[in-house]
């Protein structure tokens, strides 16, 4: 198992390519590998957002790594919770060295996990291996969120209020890779 530390460093590659997700107006895209992040990043979810990409983690995988199948453990440090926002989906993608989408390794959908308090929210994603990967391929983890504050049952009527939550990219992502 290899661990990839979330950091405050902006990601090299971002975006929801290879997923059915549409980008939120505000995103937090961080590189993995280095010192744990300490900065709170606030993300405002668009009004009426349903499963929109808002957080991603870019992982530069070292050469000679075995891209085995198994479970990826993806933690989110919810430092600024908002119970009207929830985690909807997580995608684990393989990108080539130039950042182009190559393969969906695994995903979890329909999670509907609200942020009811501060703490670490952890999701396990079962993934296939990447036997045809090339040296310097990367992994991109893309997280989708829903703004439930604008939809019933949290509100009795639909409104157009954006909702804000915050993460601190401080946790290690655990992969089934061996190096």
Protein Blocks (a to p, Z undefined) as FASTA:
>chain_A
ZZddddfbdcfbgcjehiabdcdfbdcdddeeijddfbdcdddddehiahiafbdcdddd
dehiacdedddddddddfbgcfkbccfbdcdddddfkopafbdfbdcehklpacfbgcdd
dddddddddfkbcehiacddddddddfklpcfkbmbdcfbdcddddddfbccddfbdZZ
